Amino acid sequence: MANLDHNAIRKAYPNVTVINDTGSVILDSSGNSVTVEQSQIDAARVTLDAEYAALEYSRNRADQYANINDQLDMQYWDSVNGTTTWKDHVAKVKSDNPKPS
């Protein structure tokens, strides 16, 4: 078994705790050998890829939000000045990166 996909193996076989890089040793938590099927690993990879893609909006938002210190500063000055700088910032990031329905 070449090019092992450790994450997909663990997704397909949640009881697996040890995977060596050659694939000659795949063990469960009791130390028992686990036989894996490539079709199960491939299906798990498809699921993992879909889960990752579904959260792209969240990663994009995280990149675009101001750092927490700046956001706290925005909130402070909004409370002092009666402005909505922080709310506007958050609303723009969210509208630019909508959560899929």
Z-matrix of the N, CA and C atoms (Angstrom, degrees):
N
C 1 1.456
C 2 1.534 1 107.14
N 3 1.305 2 116.99 1 110.53
C 4 1.462 3 121.43 2 -178.32
C 5 1.525 4 109.61 3 -101.94
N 6 1.316 5 115.78 4 161.47
C 7 1.461 6 121.71 5 178.64
C 8 1.529 7 112.27 6 50.39
N 9 1.299 8 115.41 7 59.78
C 10 1.461 9 119.65 8 -178.24
C 11 1.521 10 111.62 9 -65.85
N 12 1.306 11 115.18 10 137.82
C 13 1.453 12 123.11 11 176.38
C 14 1.527 13 106.25 12 -105.08
N 15 1.325 14 115.76 13 88.11
C 16 1.462 15 120.93 14 -174.58
C 17 1.526 16 112.05 15 -57.25
N 18 1.324 17 117.68 16 -42.24
C 19 1.465 18 120.24 17 -178.83
C 20 1.522 19 111.66 18 -64.13
N 21 1.324 20 117.39 19 -41.83
C 22 1.462 21 120.69 20 179.89
C 23 1.528 22 110.70 21 -69.20
N 24 1.322 23 116.93 22 -37.08
C 25 1.469 24 119.40 23 176.50
C 26 1.516 25 109.76 24 -61.63
N 27 1.325 26 116.62 25 -46.14
C 28 1.471 27 119.93 26 -179.80
C 29 1.527 28 111.96 27 -66.96
N 30 1.331 29 117.53 28 -31.54
C 31 1.469 30 120.88 29 176.46
C 32 1.533 31 109.77 30 -68.38
N 33 1.335 32 116.52 31 -44.55
C 34 1.464 33 121.32 32 -177.93
C 35 1.525 34 112.00 33 -73.92
N 36 1.333 35 115.57 34 -31.38
C 37 1.466 36 121.23 35 -177.18
C 38 1.529 37 108.61 36 -130.04
N 39 1.329 38 117.63 37 80.96
C 40 1.463 39 121.19 38 -174.31
C 41 1.528 40 114.37 39 -61.10
N 42 1.317 41 117.20 40 -18.47
C 43 1.466 42 120.36 41 179.93
C 44 1.528 43 112.63 42 -81.45
N 45 1.329 44 117.95 43 -8.55
C 46 1.470 45 121.35 44 -179.72
C 47 1.526 46 109.61 45 -73.07
N 48 1.338 47 115.75 46 131.57
C 49 1.458 48 120.83 47 178.50
C 50 1.517 49 112.98 48 -121.07
N 51 1.345 50 117.53 49 -19.58
C 52 1.465 51 121.27 50 -178.64
C 53 1.522 52 109.28 51 -130.98
N 54 1.331 53 115.65 52 128.78
C 55 1.463 54 121.88 53 174.97
C 56 1.525 55 106.03 54 -136.77
N 57 1.327 56 116.93 55 119.12
C 58 1.462 57 116.27 56 174.88
C 59 1.525 58 108.38 57 -88.47
N 60 1.310 59 116.83 58 163.49
C 61 1.462 60 120.58 59 -171.92
C 62 1.516 61 114.64 60 -69.32
N 63 1.313 62 118.28 61 -17.94
C 64 1.461 63 118.94 62 178.49
C 65 1.520 64 111.95 63 -91.31
N 66 1.327 65 117.10 64 -12.40
C 67 1.457 66 120.67 65 -179.78
C 68 1.513 67 112.97 66 83.00
N 69 1.315 68 116.44 67 2.21
C 70 1.464 69 118.67 68 -179.66
C 71 1.518 70 112.07 69 -77.93
N 72 1.336 71 116.81 70 -15.72
C 73 1.459 72 121.11 71 178.76
C 74 1.525 73 108.93 72 -131.85
N 75 1.319 74 115.40 73 112.92
C 76 1.456 75 122.33 74 172.99
C 77 1.517 76 105.47 75 -131.77
N 78 1.335 77 115.95 76 116.48
C 79 1.460 78 120.91 77 -172.16
C 80 1.523 79 111.69 78 -123.37
N 81 1.342 80 114.88 79 152.13
C 82 1.457 81 119.85 80 172.66
C 83 1.523 82 109.12 81 -91.54
N 84 1.323 83 116.61 82 -176.77
C 85 1.459 84 120.57 83 -174.98
C 86 1.526 85 113.41 84 -66.41
N 87 1.324 86 116.54 85 -17.45
C 88 1.466 87 120.23 86 177.58
C 89 1.524 88 112.04 87 -92.65
N 90 1.325 89 116.64 88 -0.07
C 91 1.457 90 120.72 89 -179.60
C 92 1.515 91 113.51 90 87.02
N 93 1.318 92 117.12 91 8.49
C 94 1.465 93 121.60 92 178.96
C 95 1.523 94 110.29 93 -83.24
N 96 1.322 95 115.39 94 143.86
C 97 1.453 96 121.33 95 177.97
C 98 1.528 97 109.86 96 -68.02
N 99 1.329 98 115.96 97 138.46
C 100 1.462 99 121.61 98 178.80
C 101 1.523 100 107.95 99 -116.04
N 102 1.320 101 115.78 100 128.02
C 103 1.456 102 121.14 101 175.65
C 104 1.520 103 108.10 102 -91.65
N 105 1.312 104 116.69 103 127.03
C 106 1.464 105 120.76 104 -177.71
C 107 1.518 106 109.98 105 -112.54
N 108 1.328 107 115.42 106 151.81
C 109 1.460 108 121.54 107 177.60
C 110 1.522 109 108.93 108 -112.18
N 111 1.320 110 116.22 109 133.84
C 112 1.458 111 120.73 110 -177.60
C 113 1.522 112 111.83 111 -58.39
N 114 1.333 113 117.57 112 -35.52
C 115 1.470 114 119.70 113 -179.24
C 116 1.527 115 110.95 114 -63.69
N 117 1.324 116 117.89 115 -35.55
C 118 1.467 117 121.86 116 177.44
C 119 1.533 118 110.39 117 -68.30
N 120 1.327 119 115.64 118 -40.24
C 121 1.468 120 121.08 119 179.31
C 122 1.529 121 109.61 120 -66.57
N 123 1.330 122 116.56 121 -42.81
C 124 1.467 123 120.58 122 179.21
C 125 1.529 124 111.09 123 -62.37
N 126 1.326 125 117.11 124 -42.18
C 127 1.461 126 121.25 125 178.80
C 128 1.529 127 110.65 126 -64.82
N 129 1.327 128 116.35 127 -39.70
C 130 1.462 129 120.27 128 178.10
C 131 1.528 130 110.50 129 -65.20
N 132 1.328 131 118.11 130 -37.84
C 133 1.467 132 121.63 131 178.01
C 134 1.521 133 110.51 132 -62.65
N 135 1.330 134 117.05 133 -41.28
C 136 1.466 135 121.08 134 178.19
C 137 1.533 136 109.35 135 -60.60
N 138 1.319 137 116.74 136 -44.08
C 139 1.465 138 121.16 137 178.64
C 140 1.517 139 111.11 138 -62.90
N 141 1.328 140 117.12 139 -46.63
C 142 1.468 141 120.83 140 179.74
C 143 1.525 142 111.32 141 -61.20
N 144 1.324 143 116.62 142 -42.04
C 145 1.469 144 120.57 143 179.40
C 146 1.530 145 110.98 144 -63.90
N 147 1.341 146 116.62 145 -39.90
C 148 1.466 147 120.53 146 179.07
C 149 1.528 148 110.52 147 -67.17
N 150 1.328 149 117.27 148 -40.78
C 151 1.464 150 120.97 149 177.96
C 152 1.526 151 110.75 150 -62.60
N 153 1.332 152 116.62 151 -41.19
C 154 1.461 153 121.27 152 178.71
C 155 1.533 154 110.64 153 -64.94
N 156 1.321 155 116.79 154 -46.10
C 157 1.469 156 121.06 155 -178.92
C 158 1.521 157 110.88 156 -63.43
N 159 1.323 158 117.49 157 -36.31
C 160 1.462 159 120.99 158 -177.86
C 161 1.524 160 112.06 159 -65.67
N 162 1.317 161 117.48 160 -19.39
C 163 1.464 162 120.81 161 -179.02
C 164 1.524 163 113.12 162 -104.22
N 165 1.325 164 116.90 163 13.70
C 166 1.466 165 120.05 164 179.87
C 167 1.529 166 111.30 165 -59.06
N 168 1.327 167 116.81 166 -41.02
C 169 1.464 168 120.47 167 179.74
C 170 1.535 169 110.54 168 -57.02
N 171 1.318 170 116.57 169 -38.76
C 172 1.464 171 121.42 170 -178.38
C 173 1.529 172 111.18 171 -67.64
N 174 1.323 173 116.14 172 -42.36
C 175 1.473 174 119.28 173 177.46
C 176 1.529 175 110.71 174 -64.84
N 177 1.326 176 116.40 175 -39.69
C 178 1.463 177 120.15 176 178.62
C 179 1.526 178 110.93 177 -64.64
N 180 1.329 179 116.80 178 -41.85
C 181 1.462 180 120.17 179 177.54
C 182 1.523 181 110.59 180 -60.80
N 183 1.315 182 116.44 181 -45.47
C 184 1.468 183 120.33 182 -178.04
C 185 1.528 184 110.58 183 -58.83
N 186 1.329 185 116.67 184 -37.05
C 187 1.467 186 120.38 185 178.74
C 188 1.526 187 112.35 186 -69.18
N 189 1.325 188 117.15 187 -28.38
C 190 1.458 189 120.28 188 -172.90
C 191 1.529 190 114.56 189 -97.36
N 192 1.332 191 116.49 190 -19.39
C 193 1.469 192 117.61 191 177.14
C 194 1.523 193 109.92 192 -66.07
N 195 1.312 194 116.17 193 142.60
C 196 1.467 195 120.58 194 172.50
C 197 1.529 196 107.83 195 -63.47
N 198 1.333 197 115.93 196 155.59
C 199 1.466 198 117.65 197 179.46
C 200 1.524 199 109.58 198 -64.70
N 201 1.313 200 115.88 199 161.84
C 202 1.464 201 121.06 200 -172.40
C 203 1.527 202 112.19 201 -60.60
N 204 1.323 203 117.81 202 -36.01
C 205 1.464 204 119.99 203 178.16
C 206 1.527 205 111.05 204 -62.36
N 207 1.319 206 116.32 205 -43.72
C 208 1.461 207 120.03 206 178.99
C 209 1.527 208 111.30 207 -66.85
N 210 1.333 209 116.71 208 -37.76
C 211 1.462 210 119.35 209 178.29
C 212 1.529 211 111.49 210 -65.42
N 213 1.320 212 116.68 211 -40.69
C 214 1.466 213 119.56 212 177.13
C 215 1.525 214 111.01 213 -64.26
N 216 1.318 215 116.15 214 -38.46
C 217 1.462 216 120.32 215 176.92
C 218 1.533 217 110.56 216 -63.85
N 219 1.340 218 116.19 217 -42.30
C 220 1.466 219 119.72 218 176.71
C 221 1.526 220 110.15 219 -59.09
N 222 1.320 221 116.81 220 -44.13
C 223 1.468 222 120.48 221 -178.95
C 224 1.532 223 111.18 222 -63.91
N 225 1.324 224 116.09 223 -41.33
C 226 1.465 225 119.47 224 178.67
C 227 1.532 226 110.31 225 -60.36
N 228 1.334 227 115.68 226 -52.47
C 229 1.465 228 118.76 227 -176.68
C 230 1.526 229 111.67 228 -67.61
N 231 1.321 230 117.20 229 -30.56
C 232 1.468 231 119.01 230 173.97
C 233 1.527 232 110.53 231 -62.27
N 234 1.340 233 116.54 232 -40.93
C 235 1.473 234 119.29 233 -179.41
C 236 1.528 235 111.14 234 -70.22
N 237 1.327 236 117.07 235 -33.76
C 238 1.467 237 120.75 236 179.31
C 239 1.529 238 110.89 237 -73.72
N 240 1.341 239 115.87 238 -43.21
C 241 1.466 240 120.60 239 -172.58
C 242 1.532 241 114.63 240 -97.65
N 243 1.323 242 116.85 241 -5.92
C 244 1.460 243 119.29 242 -177.41
C 245 1.518 244 112.67 243 69.80
N 246 1.327 245 116.74 244 28.50
C 247 1.470 246 121.28 245 -179.41
C 248 1.531 247 109.81 246 -100.30
N 249 1.330 248 115.57 247 179.36
C 250 1.467 249 121.30 248 -178.82
C 251 1.532 250 111.41 249 -129.43
N 252 1.315 251 116.48 250 33.77
C 253 1.464 252 121.31 251 -176.86
C 254 1.533 253 111.82 252 -55.34
N 255 1.336 254 116.20 253 -47.52
C 256 1.464 255 119.61 254 -177.28
C 257 1.527 256 110.57 255 -66.21
N 258 1.327 257 117.58 256 -47.10
C 259 1.468 258 120.50 257 179.44
C 260 1.523 259 110.53 258 -60.07
N 261 1.326 260 116.67 259 -40.12
C 262 1.461 261 120.73 260 179.16
C 263 1.530 262 110.89 261 -64.21
N 264 1.332 263 115.78 262 -41.98
C 265 1.471 264 120.73 263 178.92
C 266 1.527 265 110.30 264 -60.39
N 267 1.320 266 116.59 265 -50.35
C 268 1.468 267 121.09 266 -178.33
C 269 1.525 268 110.29 267 -63.60
N 270 1.317 269 117.85 268 -42.59
C 271 1.462 270 121.52 269 -179.94
C 272 1.528 271 111.26 270 -61.84
N 273 1.335 272 116.96 271 -39.60
C 274 1.466 273 119.92 272 179.55
C 275 1.520 274 111.08 273 -66.44
N 276 1.328 275 117.24 274 -45.29
C 277 1.473 276 120.00 275 178.77
C 278 1.526 277 109.87 276 -59.48
N 279 1.325 278 116.34 277 -43.88
C 280 1.466 279 119.92 278 -179.66
C 281 1.525 280 111.69 279 -66.33
N 282 1.326 281 117.71 280 -41.39
C 283 1.470 282 119.24 281 -178.92
C 284 1.535 283 111.57 282 -71.24
N 285 1.336 284 116.35 283 -31.65
C 286 1.470 285 119.84 284 177.47
C 287 1.529 286 111.90 285 -73.41
N 288 1.329 287 116.88 286 -20.92
C 289 1.468 288 122.25 287 -177.54
C 290 1.529 289 109.37 288 -135.98
N 291 1.345 290 116.79 289 71.03
C 292 1.454 291 119.61 290 -174.63
C 293 1.532 292 112.33 291 -66.70
N 294 1.317 293 114.09 292 146.39
C 295 1.458 294 120.88 293 175.86
C 296 1.529 295 107.74 294 -75.24
N 297 1.339 296 117.48 295 128.32
C 298 1.471 297 118.71 296 178.78
C 299 1.531 298 110.64 297 -63.06
N 300 1.311 299 115.07 298 148.47
C 301 1.469 300 118.26 299 179.59
C 302 1.512 301 111.47 300 -97.45
